[in-house]
Each structure stands twice: as structure tokens, then as C-alpha cells.
Amino acid sequence: MSAEAPAPLERRLAALLSGGTWLACAVVAVGLVLPAGGSIVRAGIVLFIALPVVRVGVMLVDLVRRRDYRLAAVAAAVLCIIAVGVVLGLHGRRPEATAPVTKARG
């Protein structure tokens, strides 16, 4: 059994996901070390969430370059579904849910 060498796209995607994961881990770690690093930790989490989206975007570009329009349409549809989910998620946020918690007087 001989294993085939990975295609250039697969190698690029693997490097992108690996590098992005290390970067996101480093950002989260820095945020955890700093006293007020909550926003830095959130940025690291956003990086983790963005990695699969970037992967689909890179695949879409590669598929269009290779003129594989059927799979490119599928990748574009996935990106559209993600975008709709993000818009609906941000639109549905209630302002009172993000307000800071205050201590009750007692």
C-alpha cells in the first residue's frame, strides 16, 4: 500500500489550519495571562471560529480557478449559509443580554 502525496491545496489548507490554530491558541493564552485580557481571549475564540470559514473561502477560490463550478457553487452556498447565520445571530442579540451585571444593594 503506497500513500499518495497530498495535493497542493490540501497542503495549503493543512498549513492554514495548523498555523491558524497555533495563532488562536497563542492569542487566548496571552489573554488568559493578562489581568484584563477578556477581549483578547474573545479575539482568540473568534480566530478559532473563523478558521473553517477561511478554509471554505480558500477552497472556493481554488475550485473557481480549476473551473470546477459545481463544487464552487457548493462552497459558495456554504459561505452564504454561514453569512446568513452570522447576520441572524447578530440581529437577534438583545441589548439587555450584553449589559454589565451590577451588584444588588442589600
N, C-alpha and C positions, 0 to 999 in steps of 0.2 A: 504494500500500500504506500503510494507516494502522495504526499500532500502537495497540493498546488500552491504556488506563491500567491499571496493576496494581491488583488488588483490595486492599481494606484489609488483609486477612490477609496477603497477600504482602508488602505494605509493612511491616507489623509484624514479620514474620519476617525480612525483609531487614535491618531496623534492629537486631533482636535479634542476628542472626548477625554483622553488622558490628561492633556495639558490643561484643559478647562476644569477638570475635576481637581487637579492639584492646585490650580489658582483659586478655585472656590474654597477649598479646604484651608488654604493659607489665609484668605480673607476672613473666613469665620474664626480661625484661630487668633488672628490679630484682634478681631472684635471681642473675643472672649477674654483676652488678656487686658485690654484697656478698661479703665473704670467705667466709662460711659460709651461703651462700644456697641450698644444695641443696634444703631443704624448700620454699623459696619457688618455686624452679623447678618442683618437683613439683606444687605448687598450681596453677601456671600451666598445666601439662600436663593436670591434672585439669579445669581450666576448658575447655581445648580439647576434651577428650573429652566433657564434659557438654553442650556446645552442641547437638549433634544430638539428644540425649535431650530437652533442653528444647524444642527445635523440635517434636518429635513430641508432647510434652505440650501445648504451646500449640495445635497442630493438633487434638488430641483434644478439648480444651475447646471450641474453635471449632466443630468438627463436631457435638458434642453440642448446643451452642446453636442450630445451624442444623437440628437434628433429622435429620442425615444419619447414621443409626445404622449403616449398612453400613460406611461408611468409618471411623466412630468405632470400630467393632469391630476393624477392621484396625489402626488406630493403637494401640488398647489391646493387641492381640496383639503388636505390635512392642515396646511398652513391657514387656510380660510376658517376652518373649524376652530382652530386654536385661537385665531384673532377674534372670532365671534364670542368664544368663551371668555376671553380676557375682557372684551368690551362689556359683556353682560355682567361679569363678575365685578368690574369697577363701577358700573352703573348701579348695580344693586346694593352697593355698600351704603349703610346708613351712617350719617354723621355722628349720631349719638353712640354708635358702637365703637368709634375710634377716639372718643373723648377721653381725656385722662381721668383716672379714678381719684376721687377726693375722699379724704377721711371724714367720717361722720362725727359730729360733735356729740359728746355724751357726757 
